Amino acid sequence: MRRWEYRALITAFLLLLASLLVSAARMDNEVRSVSERNKGQRIITPEDKVVALTFDDGPKAGKTEKLLDGLKERNVRVTFFMIGCQVQDNRDIVQRIFDEGHQIGIHTYDHVRLTELTEEEQKQQIRQTEGVIEGLIGDYDFLLRPPYGDRNETLLSWIDMPVVVWSIDTEDWTGRSADLIVEQTVQDVESGDIILMHDIFDNSIEAAFGIIDELQKMGYTFLTVEEMFEVRETPLENGEVYHHLW
């Protein structure tokens, strides 16, 4: 073999080796990245016991942050249905909710009964809330929780997002003690429940932590509303009203 042919062969071999090493390193990084994302997580199936905690009427300074701290400590994600006028004054909290992987929904701009409004007034309440939230976090696929759970044919005829109400009402807004809320919820809960709470009361936040701790001991996993439907491979449909996963 001539000397130039030998050098060409060596060069080609070195280039091939370098390419293989780069590909191996890239694959290792991708595997490591997936591993980091999935660390501490497990695959949830429809046979697992799952529930969704949902919180209305916030965000509220001094309350929602406390809730977020406890949720982070417990590695739990929940769904927040926000009032638009509350978002204006608590932008940093909204950003934190989004950054920490919780789901965000709409609870109108002024916490009004949508059934008492015209179609145009309904749209204003919802679009205005969409605008202030998306101004912080960008485009987003929202859920709607109408205040008091009230909806009518007017609303359902035009709404372009799923409507989510609840299957368990903790009645935390009545001033019930945290212990009583926990006891009643744990007694009544079934897999697939959507639990209604509020992130604006101290007793609600204390009760939320108690519910999480007790249900986790019972083998329950907490998911956002959207994650619950993904487990069942059931898409959330615009204009449909959801109380319970199954």
C-alpha positions in Angstrom: 0.0 0.0 0.0 1.3 3.4 -0.9 2.1 5.9 1.9 -0.7 8.3 0.8 -3.2 5.5 0.7 -2.2 4.4 4.2 -2.6 8.0 5.5 -6.0 8.3 3.9 -7.1 5.1 5.5 -5.9 6.2 8.9 -7.6 9.6 8.5 -10.9 7.9 7.5 -10.7 5.6 10.5 -10.0 8.4 12.9 -12.9 10.5 11.5 -15.2 7.4 11.9 -14.0 6.9 15.5 -14.6 10.5 16.4 -18.1 10.4 14.9 -18.9 7.3 17.0 -17.6 9.0 20.1 -19.7 12.1 19.6 -22.8 10.0 18.9 -22.2 8.0 22.1 -21.7 11.1 24.2 -24.9 12.7 22.8 -26.9 9.5 23.5 -25.5 9.4 27.0 -26.6 13.0 27.6 -30.1 12.3 26.3 -30.4 9.2 28.5 -29.1 11.2 31.5 -31.6 14.0 30.8 -34.6 11.7 30.6 -33.4 10.0 33.8 -33.2 13.3 35.6 -36.7 14.3 34.4 -38.1 11.0 35.6 -36.2 10.8 38.9 -38.6 10.0 41.7 -41.5 9.4 39.4 -43.4 6.3 38.5 -45.7 5.4 35.6 -49.4 5.9 36.6 -52.0 3.5 35.2 -55.8 3.6 35.3 -55.7 0.9 37.9 -53.9 3.2 40.3 -55.7 5.3 42.9 -55.5 8.9 41.8 -57.2 12.2 42.8 -56.9 15.8 41.7 -56.7 18.6 44.3 -58.0 21.9 42.9 -57.9 25.4 44.4 -60.2 28.3 43.6 -60.2 32.1 44.2 -56.5 32.8 44.3 -53.8 33.6 44.1 -53.6 35.3 47.4 -50.4 36.7 48.9 -49.3 35.1 52.2 -51.5 32.1 51.6 -50.8 30.6 48.1 -47.0 30.8 48.7 -47.5 28.7 51.9 -49.5 26.2 50.0 -46.8 26.0 47.2 -44.1 25.4 49.8 -46.0 22.4 51.2 -46.8 21.0 47.8 -43.2 21.2 46.8 -42.1 19.5 49.9 -44.6 16.7 49.2 -43.8 16.5 45.5 -47.5 17.1 44.6 -48.9 19.0 41.6 -52.4 20.5 41.7 -54.7 22.7 39.6 -55.3 26.3 40.4 -58.5 28.1 39.1 -57.5 31.8 39.3 -59.5 35.0 39.5 -58.2 37.5 36.9 -58.2 40.5 39.2 -56.2 38.5 41.8 -53.6 37.7 39.1 -52.9 41.4 38.5 -51.7 41.9 42.0 -49.8 38.5 42.4 -47.9 38.1 39.2 -44.9 36.6 40.9 -47.0 33.9 42.5 -48.6 33.0 39.2 -45.2 32.7 37.6 -44.1 30.4 40.5 -47.2 28.2 40.1 -46.4 27.8 36.4 -42.7 27.2 36.9 -43.3 24.5 39.5 -45.5 22.5 37.2 -49.0 23.1 38.5 -52.0 23.5 36.2 -53.7 26.8 35.7 -57.4 27.3 35.1 -59.8 30.2 34.9 -62.3 31.2 37.6 -63.6 34.4 35.8 -62.1 37.9 36.3 -64.4 39.1 39.2 -65.8 35.9 40.6 -69.2 36.5 39.1 -72.1 34.1 38.4 -71.8 33.5 34.7 -75.5 32.4 34.5 -76.5 36.0 35.3 -74.5 37.5 32.4 -75.1 37.9 28.7 -72.9 35.9 26.3 -70.8 39.0 25.7 -70.3 39.6 29.4 -69.4 36.0 29.9 -66.8 36.2 27.2 -65.3 39.4 28.7 -64.9 37.8 32.1 -63.1 34.8 30.6 -61.1 36.5 27.9 -59.8 39.2 30.2 -58.6 36.5 32.6 -56.9 34.6 29.8 -55.2 37.8 28.7 -53.6 38.6 32.1 -52.4 35.1 32.7 -51.0 34.6 29.2 -49.3 37.9 29.6 -47.2 36.2 32.2 -46.7 32.6 31.1 -47.5 32.8 27.3 -50.0 30.8 25.3 -51.8 28.2 27.4 -54.6 25.6 27.2 -57.0 26.6 30.0 -59.8 24.9 31.8 -62.8 26.8 33.1 -64.3 26.5 36.6 -67.4 28.7 36.8 -67.9 30.3 40.2 -70.4 28.3 42.3 -70.3 25.7 39.5 -73.0 27.6 37.7 -73.3 27.2 34.0 -76.1 27.4 31.4 -76.7 26.7 27.8 -75.5 30.2 26.8 -72.1 29.5 28.3 -71.8 25.9 27.0 -72.8 27.0 23.5 -69.7 29.1 22.9 -67.0 28.2 25.5 -63.8 27.0 23.8 -62.3 25.1 26.8 -63.3 22.2 29.0 -65.5 23.1 32.1 -64.4 21.4 35.3 -66.4 21.4 38.5 -65.9 18.8 41.3 -67.0 15.6 42.9 -66.0 16.4 46.5 -66.6 19.8 48.0 -64.6 20.2 51.2 -66.7 23.2 52.2 -63.5 24.8 53.5 -64.9 28.2 52.8 -67.5 27.8 55.7 -64.7 27.9 58.3 -64.8 24.2 59.1 -61.7 23.1 61.0 -58.8 21.5 59.1 -59.2 18.3 61.1 -62.9 17.9 60.1 -62.1 18.7 56.5 -59.4 16.0 56.4 -61.5 13.4 58.2 -64.6 13.9 55.9 -62.5 14.0 52.7 -60.5 10.9 53.5 -63.8 9.1 54.5 -65.6 10.0 51.2 -62.8 9.9 48.6 -62.7 7.5 45.7 -60.2 7.2 42.9 -60.9 9.7 40.2 -62.3 12.4 42.4 -61.8 16.1 41.7 -61.6 17.8 45.1 -62.6 21.4 45.6 -60.6 23.6 47.9 -59.5 27.3 48.2 -56.0 28.7 48.5 -57.1 31.8 50.4 -57.8 30.4 53.9 -55.4 29.1 56.5 -57.7 26.2 57.4 -57.8 25.2 53.7 -54.1 25.1 53.4 -53.6 23.1 56.6 -56.3 20.7 55.5 -54.8 20.3 52.1 -51.6 19.1 53.7 -53.5 16.7 55.9 -55.4 15.3 53.0 -52.3 14.8 51.0 -50.4 13.1 53.9 -53.3 10.7 54.7 -54.2 9.8 51.1 -50.6 9.1 50.2 -50.5 6.7 53.1 -53.5 5.0 51.5 -51.7 4.7 48.2 -53.2 7.6 46.4 -51.3 9.7 43.8 -52.1 13.4 43.3 -52.3 14.6 39.7 -53.5 17.7 37.9 -56.9 17.5 36.2 -55.2 17.3 32.8 -52.8 14.5 34.0 -55.8 12.5 35.4 -57.4 12.4 32.0 -54.1 11.6 30.3 -53.9 8.5 32.5 -57.3 7.4 31.2 -56.3 8.4 27.6 -59.5 10.4 27.6 -59.2 13.9 25.9 -60.8 16.9 27.6 -63.3 18.3 25.2 -64.3 22.0 24.9 -67.7 22.8 26.3 -68.0 19.5 28.2 -68.6 19.6 31.9 -66.4 17.3 34.1 -67.1 16.3 37.7 -65.0 13.2 38.1 -62.4 11.2 36.2 -64.4 8.0 35.8 
